[in-house]
Amino acid sequence: MVKPKTIVSFFKKKNIGNSGSSTPSLVFDSTSVLEQRPHKSPRIENKEVHTTSLERDPGLRPLMWDYPINQRDEIQRKYITELGPYQHILSEYPYSGPETHRRRFQASWFKLFTWLEYSPSKDAAYCFPCYLFTNKTSEHPRTNAFVVEGFRTWRKVNSGKDCAFLTHVGKSPSSPHNVAIKCCEDLKNQSRHIDTIIDKQ
């Protein structure tokens, strides 16, 4: 396990021989800072995104935080009010897992979890509200699985109280998923409110 860096690790001790002082002074090491910068994800910068051509497949579409910040509200509103979750129904979903315990996605899960999306290109499940309102890669692996990589561990879906979808939702009203659901409802209500005002004029 990598030891976490402290503020002192960015400085090198340097003894100054002429000063007569026995305490070493610290010198800033700028190369450590440059090496520690996080990698930027590819952003869709300086390009206007046309909301008429948004990618539907959750396994292929850009992450929400990769869109230009000044267009995110419009894109989120388009997904919520017009497109909705991508619930692709196939006559048969592909099997995955070990030969002895082959499992696959079930279309019936869409009725139980209305937020659920399925990507035919990745054979993976995603969370529609979390995609729209998670601002960056989360420390919660469950959130990342349903936003970035896609969830494929089908054996964990029908495991009662340990169901992976229920675990993703969380028990707390302040879980990342429930906060994203609230944001969706707020944006949907805001859109209705704006439409009502326009109709009255």
C-alpha positions in Angstrom: 0.0 0.0 0.0 1.3 3.4 -0.9 2.0 5.7 2.0 0.0 9.0 1.7 2.1 12.1 1.0 2.2 14.8 3.6 3.0 18.5 3.1 6.5 17.9 4.4 7.2 15.4 1.6 7.2 18.2 -1.0 10.2 19.8 0.7 13.8 18.6 0.9 16.0 19.1 4.0 19.0 21.2 3.2 21.8 21.9 5.7 23.2 25.4 5.5 26.8 25.1 6.7 27.6 28.9 7.1 24.6 29.9 9.1 25.8 28.2 12.3 22.2 27.1 13.0 21.6 23.5 13.8 18.1 23.4 12.4 17.9 22.4 8.7 15.9 24.7 6.4 13.3 23.2 3.9 13.6 23.8 0.2 10.5 23.4 -2.0 10.8 20.5 -4.5 8.7 21.5 -7.5 9.3 18.3 -9.4 7.2 16.3 -6.9 4.3 18.6 -7.5 4.5 18.3 -11.3 4.6 14.5 -11.0 1.6 14.4 -8.7 -0.8 16.4 -10.9 -3.9 14.3 -11.7 -4.4 13.3 -15.3 -7.1 15.3 -17.0 -9.9 13.4 -18.6 -10.5 14.3 -22.3 -13.0 17.2 -22.3 -15.3 18.3 -25.1 -13.8 21.8 -25.0 -14.6 24.7 -27.3 -17.1 22.6 -29.3 -20.8 23.3 -29.1 -22.6 20.0 -28.4 -25.8 19.6 -30.4 -28.5 18.2 -28.1 -30.2 16.6 -31.1 -27.3 14.2 -31.5 -26.6 13.0 -27.9 -25.4 9.4 -27.6 -28.0 7.1 -26.0 -25.9 4.1 -25.3 -24.5 4.6 -21.7 -21.4 2.6 -22.6 -20.5 4.9 -25.5 -21.6 8.4 -24.4 -19.1 10.9 -22.9 -19.3 11.3 -19.1 -21.3 14.4 -18.0 -18.3 16.1 -16.5 -16.5 15.9 -19.9 -19.1 18.2 -21.5 -18.5 22.0 -21.5 -19.8 23.3 -18.2 -21.9 26.0 -19.9 -23.9 23.3 -21.7 -24.4 20.7 -19.0 -27.8 22.1 -17.8 -29.2 21.9 -21.3 -27.8 18.4 -21.9 -29.1 17.2 -18.5 -32.6 18.7 -19.2 -32.6 17.0 -22.7 -31.8 13.6 -21.2 -34.4 14.0 -18.4 -37.3 15.5 -20.3 -37.0 13.9 -23.7 -34.7 10.9 -23.7 -34.9 9.2 -20.3 -33.0 6.1 -19.3 -31.7 4.0 -22.1 -33.6 0.7 -21.4 -32.6 -1.3 -24.5 -34.8 -4.5 -24.7 -33.2 -7.5 -26.4 -34.8 -10.8 -27.1 -31.9 -12.4 -25.4 -29.0 -10.8 -23.5 -25.5 -12.3 -23.7 -24.3 -14.6 -20.9 -21.2 -13.9 -18.9 -19.3 -15.4 -16.0 -17.8 -18.8 -15.4 -19.2 -21.8 -17.3 -20.7 -23.3 -14.2 -22.6 -20.2 -13.2 -23.5 -18.3 -16.4 -25.7 -15.3 -15.8 -27.0 -12.4 -17.8 -28.9 -9.1 -17.6 -32.7 -9.4 -17.3 -35.1 -6.9 -18.9 -37.5 -7.4 -16.0 -35.1 -5.3 -13.8 -36.1 -2.2 -15.7 -39.6 -2.4 -14.0 -38.0 -2.9 -10.6 -35.4 -0.1 -11.0 -36.7 2.6 -13.2 -33.3 4.4 -13.1 -31.5 1.5 -14.6 -29.9 1.7 -18.1 -28.4 -1.1 -20.2 -25.5 -0.7 -22.7 -25.6 -3.3 -25.5 -22.1 -2.3 -26.6 -20.6 -3.1 -23.1 -23.2 -5.6 -21.9 -23.3 -3.5 -18.7 -25.8 -1.7 -16.4 -25.6 2.0 -15.6 -27.5 4.4 -13.4 -29.2 7.2 -15.3 -29.5 9.9 -12.5 -25.9 9.2 -11.3 -24.6 9.6 -14.8 -26.4 13.0 -15.0 -25.4 14.4 -11.6 -22.2 12.8 -10.5 -19.6 15.6 -11.0 -16.4 13.5 -11.0 -15.0 10.1 -10.3 -16.3 9.2 -6.9 -14.6 7.6 -4.0 -17.6 5.2 -3.8 -16.8 2.2 -6.1 -20.5 1.5 -6.4 -21.1 4.9 -8.0 -18.1 4.4 -10.4 -19.4 1.0 -11.4 -22.8 2.5 -12.4 -21.4 5.7 -14.0 -18.0 5.0 -15.5 -17.2 1.3 -16.0 -20.7 -0.2 -16.0 -21.9 -3.0 -13.7 -21.7 -6.6 -14.9 -21.7 -8.8 -11.8 -25.2 -10.2 -12.5 -25.0 -12.8 -9.8 -25.1 -10.0 -7.2 -28.5 -8.7 -8.4 -30.8 -11.3 -7.1 -29.1 -11.7 -3.7 -31.9 -10.4 -1.5 -30.9 -7.5 0.9 -27.4 -7.7 -0.6 -28.7 -6.9 -4.1 -26.1 -4.8 -5.9 -28.8 -2.4 -7.2 -30.3 -1.9 -3.8 -26.8 -1.4 -2.4 -26.1 1.2 -5.1 -29.3 3.1 -4.1 -28.3 3.1 -0.5 -30.4 3.3 2.7 -29.7 7.0 3.4 -31.6 9.8 1.8 -28.2 11.5 1.3 -26.6 8.6 -0.6 -25.0 9.7 -3.9 -27.8 7.9 -5.8 -30.7 9.5 -3.8 -29.1 12.9 -4.2 -28.9 12.4 -8.0 -32.6 11.3 -8.0 -33.5 14.5 -6.1 -31.5 16.6 -8.7 -33.4 14.9 -11.5 -36.8 15.7 -9.9 -35.8 19.3 -9.3 -34.7 19.8 -12.9 -37.8 18.1 -14.2 -40.0 20.4 -12.0 -38.0 23.4 -13.0 -38.6 22.6 -16.7 -42.4 22.2 -16.0 -42.4 25.5 -14.2 -40.6 27.3 -17.1 -43.1 25.8 -19.6 -46.0 27.0 -17.5 -44.7 30.5 -17.3 -44.1 30.6 -21.1 -47.7 29.3 -21.7 -49.1 32.1 -19.6 -47.4 34.8 -21.6 
